[in-house]
Amino acid sequence: MTRKLTTIIALMAALCLTAHAQVAHVLEVGAPGAAQDVYLPSAAYPTGGATFFGVEPLPASGILAPALRSGGMTINQVTSTVYSSDGVIITFDYNPLYAPFTPPPPLPLPALAPALMTSGPITGLALDTTTGILWMTDGLSFGGFTPLPPFVSVTPIIPITFTVPGTAGLTGLDIDSVSGTLWGCDFIGNVYNFTTAGIGVGPQPVATVPLPATSAGLGGLCINRTNGPPAVPKPFCSTQTIGYRICVTDGPSIYDGLIVANPAIPNTFTSGTPARGLAFSSDFQIMPGAVFCPSTFTFPKIGLSKAAHNGTGGANAFRLIGGPPLTTALLLYDFCPIPGGLFIPASGETLWINPLSSTFGFGTFVTDPFGDVVVPIGFSFALAGIQYSMQWAIFDVLAPLGYCLSDGMTWTIGDQ
């Protein structure tokens, strides 16, 4: 029985079952021109893990000074723009995950970071897309600026008075779009929560992450916008590790900044050098399983047009590119993928969506002359945390199953 793709919207509103599929982007001192991406825990990757694509090319950030430990990173999910800094310069790159699906617009040229109270280098960046304010810290003070050069100050520069004495201040920064408060970390593992007026939210630090003796110290913090209040719990079918709302990194690992007993998630593609920034984006996670479509020798790719965020600019689309032209394509979906996938020996592909699941569904489409499909969808009013896993099956008479498969994809709604 064919189930319409619009069922997804109804299920999202009626069931509100969630998991947390998302990506942490690590900016390391010793890897100019790139970031290392890490999957946070989800139904597809229950304990997190290495991303399918590994190192993320950020060409503009190649000019950042490798000798400087300072800096920061943040991502505009609405425009797919990645901000990177060595503390002195701020660069702009397009999130390369979306380049195959949405051509990047012109981006600003690298620009000098503004001076705060100490006139020292920037040690953290946090973009609030709801207010249009780019928050920056030099470790001992912070302030809000316009999000594009020349970074005009729009708030007072406020001294930081709540950090543990002798820690040299904050080394990471992010803003919680739900509460409107800022979060930061310091070198030795302390995590702080404070208002935009510089007042600590309760006793500070909120938590202290126990770092291994080999750690170079924390250099970045990000907020996982797919979980925590008001997002709802993981779905019944997910075995993912709970937590990782506030994430911090020293470069080689990502730690849960609140549930400190949670295991560190290895940064598999680390350069082995300290982190200077950490950023979150509600990016889709890939579960590899495609080979090619034998009739046309095409390799279909699955994706989204942009990060799966709600709020302003939440219009998005499910995408298929590079498939056979003018061919029937089924978009298979369910709350959770088949654990580990089902390998198909006859084709070498992996099936990730279980057609016998009680929550399985699919939509029927036809590829255009270029082998592409665009399925518009609006996430503006979706609840943070809503998750689905998907996979394209494209009609092919030479395929062992009658259909060739794309990779699988898991996506989760994150707050803007």
N, C-alpha and C positions, 0 to 999 in steps of 0.2 A: 504494500500500500504506500503510495507516494505521500510524503508529508511536506507541506509547504515550508519554505525557509522562513516565512513570517512567523512560524511557530516559535522561533527563537525569541522574538520580542515578547510574545505572550508568556513564555516560560520565564523570561527575565523578570517580568513584572509580578507573576503569580507565585513563583517559587523562591526567588531571591537566594538561591544556593550559591555559595562562592568557594573559590580557591584563590590562590595568589600566584599568578604567572607573571613574571616581570624580570627586568634586567638591571643589574647594578653595573655602572661603568666606572672603571678604576683608572685614574690618571696617575702614572708613575713617573718619577724623576728620570729614570734611565731609559724611557721609551718615547722620545719625542716623535710627534707625527702620528701617534696612535693611542688608543685606550684598550684596556683589557676588559672584556665583558664577562660577567658571571651571572648564571641563572640562579635566582633565589628560589626557595622551595615552592613547588606547585604540584598539581595532580600529575603532571608529566614528569617532573623531576622532584620527587618527594623530599630529598635532602639537598636540593640545589645541585649545581655542578657546572661543568664547562659548557660554554655556548657552542652551538653548531658552527658558528662563523669564527670564533676565536678572537683574534686581534682585530680591532675596529680601526680602520684607517681614518685619521683626522689630519689631512694634509696641512691645513693652516696652522695647526698647533706645532708643526715641525720647527718653527722658529723659537719656541720656548727654550729658555736656558736650562740645560741639563744639570748645571752645577747648583741651581737654587732648589732648596727643599720647600720653600714657600709656594703658595699658589692655591688654586681651587678649581672646582668644576661644577657646572649646573646645566640642566637641559630644559629648553622650552618645548614641552610636549605638543603644544598647539602648532608650532612652526617647524618642529623637528630640528631646531638649532641647538648645537652643542657649544657651550662656552667653556674655554679652557684658559688657565692662567698659570704663569710661573711667579706671580706676585707683582710683577712689574708691567707685563703686557697681558692683554686679554684678546684671545682669538675666537673666531667663529667658524664652525664647520657644520655641514648638513649631516644629520644622522644617516650613515651610509646604508643602514638596514632598509630604508624606505626609498633609496635612490632608484632601484629597479621599477618601483611602482608609482612614484610621484617625483617627477623631475625637480631638482632643487632650484629654489629661486636665488636671485643674487643676494649675497651676504655681505655684511659690513667688513671692511678691512681691519686687520689687527689694530688695536688702539692701546694707549697707555692707561693703566689703571689709575684711578684717582687716589689722592693722599687722604688718609684719615687722621686720627688724632696724633699718632706716633710718627706719621710720615714714613712709616716702614712699609715693607711689602705686604700685599694682600695675602691672607692665609685661608680665606674661605669665601665662597660665592653661594648665593641662594636666590633664585628667581621666583617671585610670586606673580604668576600670570593673571591672577584675579584682580590685582591692584596695579600691575604694571611696574612694580618696584623690584629693582635688583639690589638685594642686600649684600653688603661686603663687610668683612672684618679684617683688621690687621693684627688680630690676636688680643689686643688690649682695649680696642674700641670697635664700634660698628655703626653703620649708617645705611640709609636707603638712597638709591640713585636711579636715574632713568635707565631703562634696560639696554640702550644703545649709545654708542659714542656721541658726544663727549662725556657721557656719564655725569649729568648734572645732579647735584645733591638735592634731594626732595624731603629729607628729614634731618633733624639735628644729628650731629656725630656724638654718640653716647659712649661714655667710658664703661668698661666691663668691670664690675666690682664683686661678682659672685664666684669667681673661679678660685680654685685652691691656690694659696700663695706659693710662689716659686715654680709654677708650671709654665710660665712664659705665655699664658693665655690660650686662646682657641686656635686649633689647627684644622677645624672643619666646621661647616655651617650649612643648615637647610631650614626651610620654613614649612610649617604644617599648615596646609591650605584650609583645613577644617577649623582648627582652634585659633589660627592666626598668630601662633607663638613660634619663636625661633628655637632651634636645637643646635647645640655645638658640642665639640669634644676637645680635649687637650691631648698633649703628647703622651701622657702616662696612662691614659685609658679612662679618664673621667668623662661623664656625659652630663650635659647641662640642658635645662629647659627654661626659657625666659621670654618675657614679653618684648614687644618692639620698643618699649620704653626703658628696657634694660633691667627689669625687675624679675628676680628669680621666681619661677612657679613652684612654690613649696621649697623644702630644704634642698640645697645644692651641695655636691652633685647629685643627680637623680640616681645614678648607678656608676659603678666602676668596673670596667672590663678587665679581667685578669689576662695580661698579655704574656706570651712566652718569653723566656730570657733572650731569645734570638731576635725578638721584634725590634724594629727600628722606631717604634712608637706610632701612634695614630696620626694620620695625615689627611683624613677625609671622613665626612659623615653625610648620609643621605636618609631621607624618609621614604619608606615603602608606602606609596599612596594607595595601594590596593587593600590594605588591611588596617586594623585598628578602628576605633569609633569613627563614623557610624557604619562601617562595613559589617557584614554578617558572616558567620562562621563558614568554614570549608564545607564542601558537599560531602554527603555520605560515602561517596565512592573514592574520595581522596585520602591517601595515607601520608600526606605531607607533614613535615615538621611545623609545629605552630610557632609563630613569633616572627622575628626579623622585621619588626615595624621600624625601629631605629637601627640602621646599619652603620658600622664604622669599619675602617680598614687601615692596615699598616702597609699595604701593597700586596704581599703574598697571600693574605687571607682577609676574609670579611667576617666580622663578628656581630652577634646580636647585642646591641647596646643596652637592651633592657632585660631580656632573659639571658643573663650572662652564662648560665649553665648550658645553653644550646651550643652545639659544636661549631667550630669555625668552618666556614666554607672555603676550600682552597681556591685561589685564583690560579687556575691551571696554566694560563698563558702569561704568568707574571714575568717581568724582566728581572725579578729578584731585587729590585731597588725600592726605596721607600715611596709611599704614596704622597702625592701633593693634592689630591682631590678625589671625590667620590660623588657620583650623580645617579639619580634614579630616573627610569623611564618605563612606562607601561608598554614595553615592547613585547611582541609575540615571541614565543619560544618555539624553535623548530625541533621536530622529532624526525630524524633522517629515515627515509624509506623509499625514495624515488630511484628509478634506474633510467628509463627513457620509454617513450612510446614507440613500439617497434615498426608500426606502419609508416611513421613519418620521421623517426629518429629525432624527435623533439624531446626536450626535457622541461616539463611543466613546473613552474614555481608557484608556491602558495605564499600569501602574505596579506597585510593590511596596507591601506594608503598612508597611515600615520599611526602614532601611538594610540592605544585604546583608552582615551581619557574621557571623562564626562565634563560638564560645564560648557562654558563658552567655546565655540569652535569644535564641538564634539562630533560634527559630521565626519563620517569615515566610509570605508568600503572594504568588503572582502574581495581579494584579488586572485586571479590566475593569470600568469603570463607565460608565453613560450610554449603553449600547448598546440595540438593539431588544430588547424584552422577549420571553422565552420563545422564543428563537431559537438555532439551532445556531451555535456560535462555535469556530473553530479557533485554537489557539495555536501559531503557527509558530515554530520556533527553529533556530538553528545557532550554531557557534562565532563566526563573523564575519558582519557584514552585507554586502550587495552594496555595493562601493565607490561612494559617491555616490548609491546607490539607483537604482531603475528607475522613471522617471516614466511614468505611464499617461495618455496624452492624453485618452482617452475619459471619464475620471472626474476627472482632476486630482490623483489620489492618487500616492503613491510606494510601490513595493514594496521592502522592505528585506531580505527573507529569500528566498534562492534555492532554489526547490523542486527544482532539478536538482543541487544540491550533494550530494556523497557523505555529508555529515554532517548533512543536513537531517532534521528530524523535526517532528511535530505531534501535539497532543492535541486530542480532540473533547469539547466541553462544551456546556451549554445555559444561556443567560442566565436569571436569575430574573425575577419580574414587574417589577422595576425596571431590567432590562437589565444587571445586574451578574453577574460571575463571581468566585468566590474559590477559588483553587487552593492549599491549604496545602502548604508545603514547609519542611523543616528544614535549616538551614545550620550547626547547632552544631558538627558534626564535619567540615565542608568545609574544604579547604585554601585558604588565602589566595591570591588571584589567579585562581581559577577563574572563567571568563567565558562568558557566552552573550549572544546578541542574539535578540530576540523581536519578534513583531508579531501582533496579533489580526486574523483575517479572519472577518467575521460574515455569515452567509447573508442575501442580499437579492436578491429577484427583479428589482428595477429597476436593480441595479448592473451596469455593463458586463461585469464578470467574474463576476457571480453572487454576489459577496461584496464588502462594503465593508470598508475597512481602517482600523485605528487607526494612530497614529504608531508608529515603531519604538522599541525600548528596548534598551540595552546595560547589563548589570549585571556587577559583579565582586565576588567575596567579599573582604572585608577582615578583618583580625584585629580582635577586639573591642577 
